[in-house]
Amino acid sequence: MGRLAIIARRFELWPGYAEAHYNLGRLLVQKGQLDEAITHYEKALEIDPADAEAHNNLGAALFASGRVDEAIAHYRKALTIRRDYADASCNLASALLSNGDLDGAIAYYSGCLAGSPNQVEAQYNLATVLLRTGRTDEAMAHYQKVLELSPDNADARANLGSVFLAKGPPPRCNCSVQRCASDCP
């Protein structure tokens, strides 16, 4: 019996089983069936509205469906339930960024990284937003962290090299720019 059949059987036996709706939502997201996943996450939250992970995953499915404002609301609910939820903070930051809220994105990427500092994508995204807002020294520090975690990240290396050049290249910039140039044909 497959995973979907097992979950469907649980619905028959226990129709108010929030975890089954949540798990089915996750499986449906993996299959690319976002509308159906959203329906099951919503059902899970009807049964258990205090499930921070279900709010976060519903937010992710909504965001992937282009329903950014609804996603933001669910990420915020997840963080209200569990303030230190790094994944929800990162997801909220990305949604805010997509809406053009750079200050909000900076705040929530920073919150995400406070709890989970080795998330390369969040480090990179924060660096990029900081750079866009003119906070170059902070951006440099985050690009350097990206390269510490992922030394072959050509985008971070190129952006860091650009920041160094814009600031007036210090001696160690030459190495970074040369390496970037050799990484990018």
N, C-alpha and C positions, 0 to 999 in steps of 0.2 A: 504494500500500500504506500503510495507516494505521500510527500509532505502535505500537499494540498488536500488530499483525501483524508488524511489524519485530522487536519484542522477542521475540515467540513464536518467530520464525525463529531468533533468536540462541540461544534455549534448545535448539532442535534441533541447531544446529551446535556449540555450546559449553555443555553442560549445567552446567558448573561456573563459569559466568560470573556472578560476584557482582554486577557493575554492572547486568546486565540485570534481575536480581531487584530490585535497589534502584530502578532506573528504573521498573519495572512497579509497585512499591509506591507510588511517588510518583504515578503516573498513576491508580492505583486510589483513592488518598486523594482526589484531585481529583474523581473520579467518586462519592465518598461510599461506596465499597466498602471499609470499614475492615477487616473480617475477612480479606478476600482480601489487602489491603495488608499486614496484620500477618504473614500467612503468607509473603509474598515478602520482607519485611524480615528475618524470621527465617531464611529460606533464604540470603539474602545474608550474614547474620552467621555462619551455619554455615560458609560458604566463607571469609569474611574477618572474623573476630571482632574485629579491630582497627580497624574502620571506625567512627569516631566519629559521622559523619553518619548512618549507618544506625542506630546506637544511638539517636541523638537523634530521628530520624524515627519509629523504632519506638515510642519513648517517647511521642511526640505522638499516634500512632495509638492506642496503648493508653489514653492519657489521655482522648482523645475517645470511647473506647469505655467509659469508666468504670472502667478497670482501673488505678487510680491507683498502687497499690503497685508493680505491675510497671513502670509508666512511670517511677516514681522510680528503680527499680533501673537502668533503661537510661540515664536521664539521668546517673546517677552514673558508669556505665561510660564514657559519652561523655566526661565530665570527667576521668576517670582517664586516658583515652587522650590527651585534648587539654585541658589545664587552663585554657587561655585561651578556651575555646569559649563565647562570650557567649550564643548562642542556647540552648545546652544549659543554661547557668546560669539564664537567664530561665525556661525551661520547668520546670526543677527547682524554682525558687522558686514558680512558680504551682501546681505539684503539691503542694509542701509546704504552701502556704497553704490549699489545698483540704482538706488533712488536718488543719488547725488548728495546724500548726507555725509559729507566727509568727516565732520567732527564726531558724529555718532559712530561712524565706522572706526575711527581712531580709538575712541573710548572702548568699544567692544572688542576690537582686536587686542588692545592692551589688556583687557580683562581676560580674554581667552588665553593670552600668552602668560599671564600671571600664574594661571593654574596648569598650563601645559606649554612650557617655553620651547619645546623642541618640535613644534608643528611648523614645518618648513613653509607650507602654503600661507599660513597666517603671518609668519615672519615676513615673507615676501610681500604679501598684500599690504601689511602695515607699512613697510618701508616705502612702497609705491605711493600710498596715500599721503604719508608724511612728506615725501618728495613733492607731490602735487600741491601741498599746502605751504611749501617753502621751508619746511623744517629739515634742512639737508643734513645737519649733524646727526639728528635722531635717525633719519633715513639710512645714513651710512652705517650706523651701528647695527641696524636690523638687516641690511644687506650683508654685512660681515657675518652676522649670526647665520644667515641662510647659507653662506659659503662654508662656514664651519660645519654645518649639518649636512650640506650637500655640495661638496667641493666642485662638482662638475656642472653646477647650475649656470649655464651660459648667460641667461637673462639677468640674473642677479649680478654676475661678474660685469656684464656690459653696463648695467645701470650704475653700479658702484664706480666703474671707470668714468662714466659720464659725470657723476657727481664730483669725483676728484678733479676732473678737468675743469668743470664749471667753477670750482672753488679756487682754482690755481693749483696745479698738481704738486703735491708734496713728493719727496723722493721715493716713497714706497709705492706711489701710484703707478709709476712706470712699469713695475712688475705686473700689477693687476691689469693695466691696459694692454701690455704686450701679451699676457697670457690670454686675455679675452680675444685679442686679434688672432692669435693662433688657434683658439677654440672655434672661431667663427670664420669659415672660409670666405 
